[in-house]
């Protein structure tokens, strides 16, 4: 079957939007084709600086014929009803079939056949609509057109089986022509199909696939670095970005004055990355591993002078950027970091949450309170918290916000602050992303926890919580950072008390004690949900997570993990698997009978009604297990709690073997169901075993 080829050719598409745009194009077109009844083959979308493209294989030339069957009135129905049915279907009585229903008698059935539509007709409707409604994060109009696109749209290719599908959008007509590289091959050329399209693009200096462009950049950058005896400072995000900025990537090496290396290397890396999209280079570890005064740039052209002019131009621009950075560095060093803390009172953190200075003072006290929980010195964590945000008022961070914390570390070191306290200024922002490490030094941990707890409590008090896909203050990331820091360092922390304290201290809060507790509960529920997602992503079973979380609310996140790990280990044993089967049998019987009776069988069983020896032994075993499990949980020894629970296995098995739960005597039945409820209550001290699969 034929293929569909679509290309939307425009001015430069921002690199950050390209991948999502390719996915959206594929989704919109393939969903539309399937909704039209077309059984299509595999589809693949592509994105580059000036084009979005899509190829869909095995597209039928028409939609299938459809037979629609509509049930009508009974044969002996009033004439008015029969005529209304015929008008609605457009048929005569002779065209209708009669079907005999044994219960309701014979009735009319209309069978209407709709012929399939040519796929070209479907595409003429589908594609203009998809283009007009394309979900760009930002779009623009140009000229007199009403069409919105990320940048001015110049041309459209739309081929089905090699033939043009004719349609136009505000004067932009679909055809079979595109253009190559803007400078090296700008002339238009026709294409026949996808293979011809990709081949001709390459011959016109355009590499269609973003992955291939990224591979070229990666390989050439590594090769150039090795040739110079250097190593590339790897940056996968920058590789993807430069692949989105170039159609024909050419990697070149530039250099800058060694005198700029007096500036911290993070400044140089950030300056050349942010402003010029260039890669930094460093000396091999055997040669000290320091940053080199060379860099790599990715050009979008094969210049006749082998890139000499391009490199020289970049050298001049980077020299200017680094001159600015060195000036900021020298200016900032003139003022000790501690002297900048007062300036934070002039910076608004959030309209409802006061200034950065107020926030730092809250963080300082909270860090003191947290210090004993992480084995840190109170005075040291207070100093680190006091200085944690001071670099926000420096010239360097004003120019490069990405360096907040990192510059604080360097300025603190220059102010003779001890290494581990200065390090906490940089580390308290960790983890900055999913792949980043968490802080591990006690002072760093205390400040990091204080930062996130105060942030989350403040925004919850201000009712600025994430909603749906919106999270403008990155509170989900803050919660995940809090969770990862606590779990990775195995910290026992009563979060509820600290959260409520910060809610009360928030400038946005002026409510009652009950309102503070409600906000705290809501925030804890949010953190627990993020914890569940994090643990699931770490590979823990979803049913065991549900079982542990259903056992009761817990503000000590580490205890949740310890309980989960103990349950996982227990269920891996034969003893655990056997006990689970018995417990689930008890829980299933309870669930069925409670649904049948529309009541819960709560409360203790009547000891006088325990007749058979197995039920007496089970009742005694439940009492012993409740005491031992409760004691073990109080001691936070979950292995011991599960071991105590395992002793129920034999009496549970004996009970089900010799005792009929649903006895004819309703009093005995209720008592035995209450006995099973006793099992449920004991196991729920650890987890809701009813949620465990298997």
N, C-alpha and C positions, 0 to 999 in steps of 0.2 A: 504493500500500500504506500501511497505517497507520503512525503514529509512536508511539514509546515516550517518555513523559515521566516522569522520576524526580526527586523532590526529597527531600532529607534535611535537615530543619529542626531546628536545635539552639540552644543558648546560643552565645555569641560564640566563633568559631574564631580562634585566633591568626593574625595576618596573614601571618606567615612560613610558615605551613603550608598556606595556601589553594591556591596554584597547584599544588603537588605533589598535594594531595588531589584536585583536579579531574582531574588527569591520571590518578591511580590509579583514580578512579571510572570514567572512560571506559574505561581498559584492562581493568579487571575485568569490566565488564558486556559490552563488545563482544567480548572474547575468549570469555567464557562463551557468548554467543549464537552466535558462529561455531563454537565447538566442538560446539554442539548441532546443527549443520548448517544454521543459518539464514543466508541470504545477505542481509545487511543493507546499508542505505545509509549516508550520511555521519552522523557523530556529532559532537556538540559539548558540552563540559562547561563549567560555570560555577561560580565560587566567590565568596562574599561573607562578611561578618561572621557571618551566622547561617544560611547555607544552602549546600549543595552541590546542583547541579542537572545533569541530563544529558538531552539530547534525541537520539534515534536515529531517523533517517528510514527509510522503506521497510522496515519489519519485517514479514515474512510472518506470517500468522495461525497457521501450523502449520509444523512441520518437514517436510521432504520424505519421501515413502515411500522405503524402502530395500530393495533386493533383495540378500540375502546369499547367495553361492554357496559351498558347502562340498564339497570333494572327499571321496568316500568310498572304501571298499575295492573291489577288483576284483569283478566279477560272480561269479567262481568262488572267491571267498574263503571261508574257513570260516564257517559259520552264526553262530558266536559273534561274530565280528568284524562281520558285517552287522547283527546285532541290536543290538550296542553302538552302532553308527553311527546306527541308527534311533532308539534311545532318546535319544541326544544331540541329535538334530535335532527330535524330536517328530513325525516323519513316518512314513508307511507306505511299503512298498516300491513301491506303485503311484504314490506322489507323487514318487518320485525319477526323474530322467532317467538315461539310460545314454549315456556318451560313449566312443567307440572311440579308443584310443591306438594308433597303428601299432606302437609298440615294446613297450608293456606290456599291450596288450589292453584290452577294455572294462571300464569302472569306473562306479560309481554317483556321481551328483552331486545334492546336495540344494540346491534353490533356495527360500529362505525369504524371504517378503515381510513386512517390518515396516512397519506403517502409521505415518505421521507423528503427532507429538504436538501438541496445541494449544500455541501459544506461551505462553499464560497459564500452563499447567502448567510449562513450562520456567522461566518467570520466578519462579513460586512457590518453586521449588527454588534457583534461581540467586541471586536478590537477598538473601534472608536470609543465605545463606552468605557472600556478598560483604560484607555489612554486618558480620557477626560477625568476619570475618577482615580487616577493613580495616586497612591498614598505617600507622596513625598513628604518628609518632615518639614521642608520649606520649599515653596514653589514661587514662580514669578510669571507675570504676563509681560509680553513685549509687543511693540507695535500696536496695531489696532485689534489684535486677537484677544478673544476671551479665554482661550486655552491657557491653562496653567501647567508649567513644566519646570523642572529644577533649573534648567537653563534653556535658552531658545532652542526649540526643536527645528531641525533643518530638513530632514528627509526620513522616509520610512521605506523599508523593504518588507514586502509581504508576498511570499511565494508558496503556493500549494501545488506540489507535484511539478515544480518548475514553472508554473503559470502564475502571472501576477493576479492577486486578488485585489480588484480595483475598489478603493474607497479613499476619501480624503477627509482631513480634519482642518477646517478653516483655511483651505487652500494648499495644505500640505498633502500631496497626493502620494499614495503608496505606489511603489514601482519595484524595479529590480536593480537599482543603482545605489552605490555607496561611495565613500572616499577613503583613501588610505591615510598615511601619516600627514599631519598638518604641514610639515615643512619638506620632508623628503619625497613624498608622493601624493600631492594634494589633488590630483586630477580624479574626476569621477570614473567609475568603471562598473560594468554590469556583472551580475553573478547568476548562476543557473540553479544551484542548490547549496546545501550546507557545506559539502566537501569543497566545492568550487569557491564558496565564500571564504572559508577559512584559509584555503591555499592562496587565493588572490590577496587577501589581507596581508598574509605573511610576505608575499612578493612586493607588497606596497608598504612594508616596514610597520606592520601592526601585528602584534602577537595577541590573539584573541583571548586566550585563557589566562586568568589572573594568577593561577597556581604556577603556570609555566614562567610567567614574568617574575614571580617571586623567587622561583628556583634559580633563574638566571642571575638575579641580583645577589642571592645568597652565595652561589658558587663563585661568581666573579669577585665578590667582595673578599671572600676567604682566600682566593688565589692571589689577589693583589696584596693582601696583608702578608701572606707567606713570602711573596717575592721580596717584600721590603723588610723581612725579618721581624714582623710585628704580628699581633693577634687582634682580631676583630672584637670589639665590645658588642656582643650579640644583642640584638634588639628586634625580636620577631614582629612586634607591633609596627616598628618603623619599616621593616621589610614589606609588610602588607601595605602600608601606606604609600611607600614609594612605588610599589607595583600598581597601585591605583592612580598614581600620578603620571605614569609613563606608558606609552604604547610600544616603545622599542627601547628598553632600558640599556643604558651604557654606563658602566661604573668607572669612575675616574678618581685619582688620588690627588688631594691638595695638601697644603701645609700652612702652618702659622708660626709666628715667632715663638721661640722657646721661652721667652720672658713671661709669656702668659701662663705658663705652667705653675707660677707661684700661687695662682688662684686655685681653690679646691677643685679636684677633678670633676666632681658632680656638677659644678657650675659650668665648666667647659663642655661637658657632655650635653647638659641641658641646653646651653646656648646654641650649639651647632645643630642639635636635634630639633628644637622647637622652631627656630627661625629659618634654618636652611635645609632641614630634613636630611642631615648628614650623619654618618656613622663615625664614632670615635674609634681610635686605635690605641693599643697599649703595648708595652714591651713584654716579652715572655716572662714567665715567673722566674726563670733562671737568671734573667737580667734585671730583676727587681720588680717587675710587674707594673711599673709606673705608666701613667698616661703618656703617649707620644705626641709630638707636635705635628702629627699628620692626621688626616681624616679622609673619608671616602664620600663622594657625592654620586648621585644617580642622575645622569642626564637623559634627556628624551630624544637624543639625536646623535647620529654618527657624524661628527664634524670633520671637515677636510683637513684640519690641522691636528687631528687626533685629540681634540678636546683641550688644547693648550689655552685658548682664549677663554673657554668656559671655566677652566680651573683657575686661571688668574683672576677672573671676575669674582668667583666665589672666595678666593683667598682674600681679596680686598674687603668683601662684605663681612666675612668671618672675623677679619682683623678688627673691623669697626665694632662688631658685636662684642668681641672679647675685650676690647679697650673699654667699652662701657661697663662690662662685668668687672674688670679689674678696678675701675673707678669706684663702682658701688662697694666692692670689697674693702678698699682702702678707706672709703668714707665711713662705712659701718664699723670698722675696727676702731675708729676714733672715739666711739662711745661704748663703755662697758655694757654688756648685755643687761645686767641688773638695773642699770640706770634707765633702761627703756620700758621697764614694767609699768611705770606710771602712765606712759603714753597710751597704754591699752584702754584707759578710761575714755579715750577719745574715739575709740573704734566701736561701732555698733555690731554686736554679734547677731542679734535678731531684734526686730522692732518690739516683740513681746518679751524678750529674754534679756534685755539690757545690754551692757557693753562687754567687751572682751575682758576688761579689768574686773568687773563683777564676777564673770564666769571663772576667771583664774582664782579669785579669792574663794569661791565655792569649791573649786577643784583642790585647792591647797588643803582646806580643812578635811575634805573627803579623803584625800590621799593619806592624811594623818590617821584617819579612822580605819583605813584599809591596811595600813602598814603591818599591824600584828598578824593579819591573815596571810601575808605573803613573806613573813620573816624579814621585814625591812625596817630600817631605822626611821623613826618618825621625822626627825629633823632633816634627814637627807631627802626623803620623799617630798617634804614640804618645800624645800629649796628647789627641787626639780620641777614640781608643779608650778611654783611661782615663776620660774623662768621658761616654762614649756611653750608659751605663746608669745614670748617677748620678741622673737625674730619676725613676727608679723608686721612690725613697724619699721623694719630695716629696708633700705633701698633695694637690696638684692631680692628679697622675697616679694617686694612690690613689683619688681620686673619679672621674676620667675616664681609664681606661687607654688609651682611643683616642688620647690626646694624648702618649703616650710618644714621646720623640724631639723632638717639636715644642716641648714645654715645656723640654726640655734646651737647645734652641737659644736660647730667650728667656732662660733663667737664665744660660747661658754668656755671652750678650751683656751682660747686666747685671753679670757678673763680669769684664767687660773682656777676654774671650777674643776673638781676632781673628775677623772675620766668616766666613772660609772654614773655620776650624776649628769654630766654632759650627754652621755650616751642615752640617758632616759629621755632627753628632749627630742632626740631623733626617733627613738624606739616607740614613744607613746602613740605615734601615728600608725604603728603596725598593728595588724596586717592591713596594708593599703589595698590589697586585692586578694583574689582566691589563691594565687601562687606565692604570696608573700609569707615570710616567717612571722611567728608571733614573738613578742618580747619574752625573754627568759630570765633576765636579771631582776632581782626583787624590786629595786627602785623603779625600774622601767615598767614592771608589771603594775605596781601600785598606781603610777601616774596614768598608764593606759586605761586601767579599769575606772579610775576617777573621771577621766575624760569622757568615756562612753556612757557611764551611768548618769553623769550630770547632763550630758547631751540628750539622752533618751528621755530621762525624767522631765527635763525642761520642755522638750517639744510635746510630750504627752500632756503636760500641764497646760501648755498653750493651745492644745487641741489642733496640733499640726501633724497628725499622724499620716502615714502612707495610706493612699486610697487606690485600690486597683493597681494599675501599672504606674501610677504617679508616686514618686518618692523623691521630691526635689532636694531634700536635706540628707539623702543617703542614709536613712535610719535603718533600713534593712541591713545595709553593710555594717553599720555601727553595732547592731545587735549581733551579727555574725562574728565581728571582731571580738566582742565581749565574750561570746560563747567559746570561740576558739582559744582565747587567752586563758580562760578558766579551765577548760578541759585539758589543754596541752600541758599546763603547769600543775594539774591535779590540785586545784585550789578549792577548799571548802569555804563557801561564802553564802551567808544568809542574805540573798539579794533583796528580799522584800523590805527589810528594815532600811537598807541603804537607799533604795529607790524612793520609799515614802519620805525619808529625810530630805532627799533632793527635790522631790515634788513640793514639799512645804517651803523649801528655801527659794524656789523658783520665783522670779519677779512676776511671772504670768499667773501665779496661784494666789488666790485670796479666799479660798473656800473653807469648808468645815473639815473636821477630822474624818468624817465619813466620806466626804468627797475625795480627800487625799487617798484614802484606802481604796476607793473605787478606781481611781486613776492608776494606783499601784497594781491592783488586780488585773486591770486591762493591759497594762504594759507587760506584766509577767506572762499573761496569756500569749501575747505577741512573741515574747522571747522564747517561750516554750514551743511555740509553733515553729519558729526559726530553728530551734534546737532539734526538733523532730526531723525537719528537712535536712539539716546538716548531718545528722546521724544516718539518715537514709542514704544520703549521698556518699557517706563513708562506707557503705556496704552492709549496714545492719538491716535485718529483715523487717519489713513493714508491719507484719502482724505482731512481732515481739515488741516493736515500738508502740503500737497501739495498745498492747496489753499492759505495758509498763506505765504509759501515760494515763491510761484509764484507771489505774489503781489509786490515783489521788494527785492533787496539785502538790508541786514540790518546787521551792525556790532555790534549793541548793542543787545547781545543775550537775555537779560532779556526782552526787548521790544517784541521780537519774541514770548516768552512765554506768556507775558501779552496779546498780540493780539490773540494768540491761545486760551487762557482761556476765553477771552471775547467772542470770536466767538462760542466756545463750549456752554457757558452759554446762549447766545442769541438764538442759534438754538434749545435749549431744550424747549423754550417757544413756544406757539401756534402762536404768532405774528411772530417769527423768521421762523418757518416752513412755514407759509403762504407766507411770503415775498420771501423765497428761491424758492418756486414754481413759483412765478411770474417772478423772475429774471432769473431763468433757462429757462423759456419759451422764454424770450427775447433773451437770449444768444444762445439758440438753433436755433431760427429763423435767427439770424445774421450769425451763423456758416454755416447754409445751404445756405443762399443767397450769402454769400461771396465766398463760394466754387463754387456755380453755376456761379457767375459773375467773378470769379478769381480776386477779388479786395477787399480791405477793405473799409468799409463805415465810414471813419474817418472824423473828422471835425464837426463843429457845424451845426445843421439844420438851414435852412432858415426860419426865423420867419414869413415871408410873406406867406409861403406855409403851415403854420399850420392852417388848415381850421376848423376841428371839435373841439368843446370845449374840449373833453377829451384829445386830443393831445396838445392843448394849456396848459391845466392844468398840464399835465405830464411834459411838457417843463419847466414850472415855478417851479414845484416840484423838478426837477432835478437840476435846478440852485440853489434853496434854500438848497437842500441836499448837493450839492458840497461845498457850503460855510461853512455849519455847520459841515460837516464831516471833511473838511480840518482843520477847527479851532480846532475841538476836537482832531484830530490826532496830530496837532502841540502841543496841551496841553497834549498829551499822555493819553487822556481819551478815551479809546476804547469803554467803555460801552456807553458813550455819542455819539460816532461816530456811533455805531450800532443803537442807539435809533433814531438818525437823519435819518439814512438810512431806518428805519422801517416806517417812514412817507411817503415813496414812495409806500407803499403797496396799498392804496386806489386808487391813480391815475394810477398805473400800471394795477390794475384789471379793472378799468373803461376804460382804453385805449384798452385793449384787447377785452373787451365786445362790444365796440361801433365803433372801428376803424379797417378797413382792412389794414394790413401792406402792402401786395403785391397788391397795387392798380393797375388798368389798366394803369393809367397815370404813365409812368416811372419816371417823375420828382417827383411826389408825393411819389412813392414807395421809391426812393432814400432818400428823405427827412425823411420819417418815419423810414427807416433803420438807418439813422444818429441819429435819436432820440433814438432809441434803443441802439445805440453805446454810447450815453450819459449815459445811465444806466450802461453799462459795465464799462465805465471810472470811474464813481463815486464809484461803489462797489469795483473796483480794488484798490482804495485807502486803502481798508482794507484787502481784500483777493480776489482771483480769484474764484468767486462763481461757475464758470463753472466746476471746478474740484471737487465740493462737490457732493457726491452721494445722491440719494433720492430726 
